[in-house]
Amino acid sequence: MLRIGDSARLGRRDFLRVGSLALGGLSLPWLLPTTRAGTKLSELGKPVTDKAVVFLFMHGGPSQFETFDPKMTAPAEIRSATGEIKTAVPGVTFGSGFPELAARADRLCVVRSFVPGDGNHDIKTIVGKDSYMANIGSAYASAAGASLPGNGLPTNCVLFPRAVDPGAGPEQSGFGKFASHGPFPASTAPFQPDGNGALKKDMMLNLPADRLDDRRAMLRAFDAAKSTRDAGFDQMDAARQKAFGILLGNAAEAFDLAKEDPKTVARYDTEKLYDVTTINKKWNNWRHYTDNAKTLGKLMLLARRLVERGAGFVTVTTNFVWDMHADSNNATVTEGMGYMAPPFDHAVSAFLDDLKARGLEDKVLLVACGEMGRTPRINKTGGRDHWGNLGPLLLAGGGLPGGAVIGKSSANGGEPNSDPVKVTNLIGTIMSTLFDTGKLRVTRGVSRELLQMADYSPIPGLNG
């Protein structure tokens, strides 16, 4: 951590050490932006809309039955193990673990014919072949810019439990890296505010306010250091450059939940929903269940703070908690949904209500899905296994119609019984939300990969 006291000199080496952060490759206009905060990227000639996407990735693969397609007329070994609940949309039911979302179903869109493509553990719906192995947010940032010119806020972020709880476990990257940028520039990679537990600490400069406010002095020292051509300045990666830009651009405030109204924090909080000490430790993933319960609400609140301040794409995920095989690692469907449904139901509902109260409901699209669905038949130990032919997909906001149910599933809930909605359709919907596609096509320097993604057909029936 960089510590600068009242009498300390702000020397060249100090600028090369902000904990693990480093400062090379930064231009002065980027460090000291002249564009006023709040200026829309579309007003700066960017081929983007004034909308944002929050992608809640349900890592592990959620069941379509116990979430949004219960199939209660099917045999007991197929239908939702947790029963069903009526929703605000006549004739539509959800799994019984989602009473808050059921009451808001007229503001949601449920896709019942979504085909993730295979039953492999990966992160294909957000980082996969259809997005050129990049986080979808990196495609966005490649055209929108990696950070906002007014305050240095990253346009593309990824939030893991440690972003709001330093005691949470590390990110799970064994099945795919959420920060992948694929063919897009490294600067477009999602900004991760927890930084494996260190970045938030590094961003807190121990520096008197008058020194921090005097950016001209800091920049003079920076220029002096840079003029020496210290090797460190030539080796700094984009993530570290972005972190320092956030620090100087006052964007760090967006990541600080202590700045939020305590009543709002309490409204989102999922830690209070049940006693996490009751989670059965016989499952190897019990710590992940605990982290999910303690952090999901605050992660969604942090996502709202970011999009409200201008971030265009925010990935939210907790660590591999929807894989309900009923094996040594994972709980049964019934027990697992008891751990997972309450935080999801509460956090997403709080997020949607908050957006509506702030006039952001039509400006922010929420996407919630995992990498696959689960088998139509419950296995002999009470779990559901991997299934790629159908999975749940929930969308809300962004100007899309509420109360919609897109597609139908087969009698056993294992296949589409209507035209399938594919990952490319989901990406197409995201692209049409984020971009002025006509302007994008005539914008110089736009990559072939981004243009291809923008040409994907959106989900039929969801043209907002």
N, C-alpha and C positions, 0 to 999 in steps of 0.2 A: 504494500500500500504506500502511496506517496504521502509523506508527511512533511508539511512545510510550516514551520512556526513563524512567529512575528519577525524574528531576527535572522531567519534562514535565507540564504541566497537561492534564487531560482535559477540554478545553473543548468548547463547543458545536460548533465547526467540525470538531473531531476526530471527533465522532460522525456528522457528515455526510460523512465521507470514509473509507471502508474500501476504498481503491483505487477501483474503480468501484462498490462496494457502497454502498447507502444504507439508512437505517434507518426511514423513515417508515411510518406506518400500523400499527406494532406495538403490541399491548397488553401491559401488564406481565404478566398471567397467561401469555401465550404466551412472553414472553422468559424468565420465571422459572417454569417449570412446577412445579406442586405434585404432580401424579400421579407415583407411583413409576415408575422405569424398569422395563420388563418387563411392565407391565400390558397385557393383551390388549385390543385395540380392542373385541372382542365383549363383554368384561366391562364396558365403558363404555357399553353400550347401542347400539353401532354394529351395523348389520345385516350384518356381515361374518363370515366364518369365520376360523379361525386358520391359513389357508393363504395361499400366495403364488404368483405366476407370474413366471417368467423367460422372456421372449420373445426368442429369438435370431433376428433378422431376417436372412435370407440375401440381401442386397441385390444386385440384378442379375438374379435369376431362376435358380435352380439347375435342373439337368437331373434329371428323374425317373429316367432310365436309369442314369446313372453314380453315382446315390446309392442308392436303395432299391427300385428295380424294374427290374432289368437286362435282362429280356427276351432271354435268351441263345439262345432257339430262333428268334428272328426273324432276318431277313436281316442281313447284315453292316452295311448302311447304316442299320439301325434299332437294333440291339442295343447294349448298353453298349460303348463304345469302350475301356473299361479292364477289361473282363471282369467276373467275379463272384467272390464268396467265400461259402462256407457260413457260416451263423450258428448260434447256440445253439438256434434254433428249427428243428426238422426240416422240410425242404422249403422253407425261406425263405432266399433269398440276397440279399446287398447287392452294390453295386459294390465292386470289389476294393480300393479305396482306404480302406476303413473296417474294418480288422481288429479294432480295439479295440471298436468299437460292435457288430460282428458277434458278438464273444464275450459281449456284454451284451444281445443281442437279446431275451432272455427278460425283460428289465426295460424294454423299449421297446414303443411302439405305433407302427406304420407305417400310414399311411393311403394307399392306392393308388388312391383314387377322388376325390381332392381337386381341385376345380375353382376356381381363383383367379378366373376370370371373363373376363379379357381378356389380351392380350399387350402391354399398355402398361407402360412403366417408370414406376412410382409406388411407393407403399408401402401399397397398398390393404388388405393383410391385417392391418395394425395401425393405420393411419390412412386411412380411406376412407369411402365413403358409408354403409356398414353400421355404422360407429361414429360417424356424424354428423360426419365429418371431424375427429375428436378422436383422439388416442392413446388406446387402450383403457384405459391406466393412469389417464387423467384421469377417465374414467367411474368407475373404482374410487375415486379420491381424492375425488370429489365426495360420496361417502357415507361413506368411511372417515375423511376429514379429510386435509388437505394434509401434515400432519406429525404425528409421534407426540408425545403430550403428555408423555412421560417424558424425552425427550432431544432433541427437535427434529428427529429424522431424517425426511427426506421419505418419504412413503409411495409416491411415484411417481418413478422415476429413469430417465434414459437415458444409456447409456455408449457413447461413441465411443472410437476408439483414443487420442486425446489424454488421456483420463481416466487412462491408465497410462503414457503415453509422450509427454512434451511435444514431442518431435521429430517426431511423426506428423503427417500432413496434416490439414487442417481437415475438419470434417464435410461430407458431400455432401448438400445440401438442394435441389438443382435439380429433383428428382423428388418432393419432398414433405418437409415439416418434421416430424420425429419429435416435436418439442416442441409440436405443435398441441394446443390444448385445446378447440377447437370451441365448442359452446354451454355448456360447463361453465366455472366461474369461472377466472379467470387463475391463481389460486393453485394450481389443480390441475395445471397444466402440468408435465411431467416436469422434475425437477431435473437439470441437466447439470453434473457436477462439474468438467469441464475448463473450462467457461465460455469456449470458444474460446481456451484456453491461459492465461487470466488469473485465473480464479476461484480455483483452488487456491492460487495465489500470494497472492491477496488475503485468503484465509482464514487465512493464517499471520500472526497479529498479532505484531509485534515489541513485546511487552509483558511485563514481569516477571511471574513466576508469581503473586506475592502480589497484584499489581494485578489480574490477570485473575481470580483467585479471588474477589476482593472484589466480587462482583456488586452488592451493595447500593450501593457507591460509584458504580459504572458506571450503575446504574439511576437514582440521584439526578441524576447529570449528564445522563442521557438525558431525565428528566422536566423538568429545567431547560431543556434545549434545546427540547424539544417545547412547553413553555409559551410560548415566544416566538413560536410559530406561524411559524417559518421556512418559507418557501415550499418548501424542499426536502422537508420532511416530508409535504407534501401531494401530492408528485409521484412518490413512490417506487413502482416497480412491484412486483408480487408476487414475482417471482424474486429481487429484491434483498432484500426482507423475509425471504424464506425462507433466503437465504444467511446473513444475520446471525443468524437464529434458530439455524441449525446451529452457527455459531461459538460462541454463548453456551450452547447446549444440549449441548455436548460430543459432538455427532454427527460432527464432522470426523474423529474417530478411525476411524470405519467406512470412510472413503474412503482410509485410509493403509495401503498394503500393507506398509510397513516395520514395522507392528505385527504382521504375520502371521508364523507359524513359517516360517523359511527352507526347511525341508523341504517344507512344503505349497506354498510358492511354486514350488519346483523341480518338484514333481509336476505342477503346472498348466502350467508354462512351455512355450510352443510355439516360442520363438525358436531353441531348440537342435535342432529336428527336422531342419532342413536349412540349408545355407548360402544365405542370402538374396541374396548377391552373385551367385549363379548364375542368378537370375531374369533372363530375357531382356529387355533394355531396348528391344527393337524394339517391344514393346507399350506403348502410351501409358499403360496402367494399371499398369505395373510397380511404381510406388511404392505403389499400393493393395495389390497382392499382398504387397509387403514389409511394409507396416503390418499387414496381416492376420496374417502369419506371426509377427511380433514381438509382437503384442498380444493375440491372441484368448484365449489361455490366461489371462492376467492379468485380462482383462475378465470372464471367467467366474468367476474367483476373487473379484473385486470384487463381482460380482453375488451370489455366495454370502454374502459378508460382510454385504451389505445386507439380504438376506432373513432371514438368521440373526438380525439385530438388529431386525427388525420391518417393514422395507419390504414392501409388498404387491405391487408391480408394478415390474419392472425390465426395460427394453428394452436389449438388447445388439446392436450392429451394427458391422460394419466397412465400409469405403467402397467399395461398388459393385464387388464382386469376382467375382460369379457369372455375369457376362454373357459367355458364351464363344462369340462369333460367329466367331472366327478372322478378324478384320478388323484394321485398324491399331490399334485401341484394346485389343482383347481377344484372349487366347490361344486356341488350338485347344482342343477338349474334352479331348484326351489330355494336352496340356501344362498346361492350366489346372487340371485335376483334380490333377495332380502338385503344383501350388502350394497348392490349396485343401483337398484331402481330408485330408492329414496334420494340419494344425492343428485342423480341425473335429473329426476323429476323436479326437484326443488331448485337446483341451480339454473336449469334451462328456463323454467318458469319465471324465476326472478330476473334473469337476463332479458327475457321478452317483455316483461312488465316495465323494466327500467328503460328499455329502448322506447317503448310506447310513451312513457311519461316524459321523456326527453325529446320527443318528436323525431326519433331516429328509426322508427319501425320500418319505414319504407327505404331507408338509406343503408341498412345493414342486413345482409343475407346470412342467416345461420344455416350451416350444413352439418348434419350429424349422421355418421355411418362408420363402419369398420372396414376391415379388409375382406370379410366374408360373412356368411350367415351360418346357421347351424342345421344339422340333419333333421329331417322330418320326424324321425323316430327317436324317442328318448332311449338311451342305452341302458344296459342292465344294472348299472350303478347309479342311475338317476341323472346322468348328464346328457348333453348333446354334443356331437362331434362336428368336425369341420365340414363345411358345405359351401361350395362356390357358385351353385346354380341359382341361388336366391339369397338376398340379405335385406335387412331393413335400411331404409333411407328416409330421413326426416329433414324437411326444409321449412324455414319460416322467415318472413320479412323480405326485405330487398325489393319490394314492389310486387312480389309474387302473390297469386290469389290464395286466400286463406280458406280453410275448410275443404280443401281438395284431397281426393284420394285418386292417385294416378295408377292405373293398371290393376290387374287382378292376378292372384296366384292360383295354382292348381289346388285341387281338393285336399291334397296332403301338404300343401304349403311349401313344396320343394322346387317348383318350377314356375315360370311365368305362364299365366293363362291368357295373356294378351301380348302385344308387342313388347319385347324386353327393353328395359331402360339400361343402358350400358354405362361404363365409366366415362366413355367419351361424351355421352349425353350430359352427364353430371358436369364434366369439365366445360362443355359448351355452355351450360347454364351459368356457371361461374364466370366464364369469359364475357358473356353477353351482359352480365351484371356489372362487371368491372370496367369494360372497355366500350368506347365508341368505335365499333368494329369498322365502320366505314372510314373514319379518320385514321384508324390504326393501319389500314391497308395502304394508305398513301403517305404514311410517315416514314421518312428516311431513317435507315439504320435499324429498323425492326427486324429481328431475326426470323429466319425461315421457320424455326420451331414454334415461335410464338404465333406466327401467322397460321400455321397448321392447327394449333390448339384453338385459335379464335374461329377457325372454320368448322369445328365440330358442331354438330346439330344439338341445340338445347333439348332438354326433356320436353317431349310433346305435351301440350296442354298447360305449360307453365310460362308462357310469354307474359311477363308483367308489364 
